[in-house]
Amino acid sequence: MSKRQKRLERLRQNPNNVSLSDLQRVLEDYGFLHRKTTGSHYSYTYELGEETHLFVVPFRRPVKPIYIKQALKIIDRIVEERGEDEPDDDETDEES
């Protein structure tokens, strides 16, 4: 299991205790782009099909579970559309 898959699985197993940095890393793994942060909200864009969508997460410690669950649903849709288990990135996750 790759590091990306492990990070995603940690979010699935415990959505009640996720830091914003952990969520950001998983979102970036699956092609979300961080937009300019305004106030206390972090904005991400992602493409699904030919449409670009916006996903907004308020800054809180830890991130509320509802935002984790929404992110997981979006990631599942992205993976389903691509027809693959791995993110789009070609980066290897081998440990040195």
N, C-alpha and C positions, 0 to 999 in steps of 0.2 A: 504494500500500500504506500503510495507516494505521500510526501509531506502535505501536498494540497488536499488530498483525500482525507488525511488525518485531521487537518484543520477544519474541514467541512464537517466531518463526523463529530468533532468536539462541539461544534455549534448545535448540531442536531441532538446530541445527548444531553446538553445542559444549556438551554436557551435563556435560563434565568441568571447566569453569571458570565456574561461576555463583555469584554472590554471593547471600546471603540476601535482600538488598534487591531485587535483580533478580527473584528468584523471588516475593517478596511482591507486587511490583507486578503481575506477570502473573497471580498467583492472584486478586488483588483485581479485575483487569480482567474476569475470568470469573466473578465473583460469590461467591468464597470470602470468608467472614467470619473475621477474626482473633479468636480467643478469648484469654482471659487466658493470658499466658505463664507456665509453671510450670517453675522450674529452668532447664535448658538446652534445653527443647523448646518449639517454637512450634506451636500448635494452630490449625487452620482447620476451619470447618464449611462444607459445601456441600450444596445440594439437588439430588437427582437423582430426577426423578419426584416422588413425594410423600414420599420418604424423605430424612432429613437424615443426612449421613455426616460422619465425622471424618477429617482428614488431619493427621498429626503429622510435623514436620520437626525433627530435632535441630540445634542451633546449631553449625555448623562452618564454617570458611573454607577453601576453598570448600565449598559444599553437595555432598555425595556424589552421584554420577551416578544412583544407584538411586532417590533421592528425586525427582530431576528427571524421570526416565523415568516414575515413578509419577504425578507431577503431569501430565505430558503425556498419559498414557492417560486420566486423569480428565477433563482439559479436552476431549479428543477425544470422549469420551462425552457431555459436557455439550453441546458444539456439535452433535453428531449428534442428540441428543434435541430440541434447540431447532429444528433444521433450518435453521440459519443459520451464516454465517461470522464474524459480528461478535459481540462480547460484548453483554450485555443493556443496558448503560449507554448513555445518549443523548449523553454527553459528546463534543464534537468534538475532533479531534486536529490542528487546523490550527495551523501555526506563525505567530507574530505577527511 
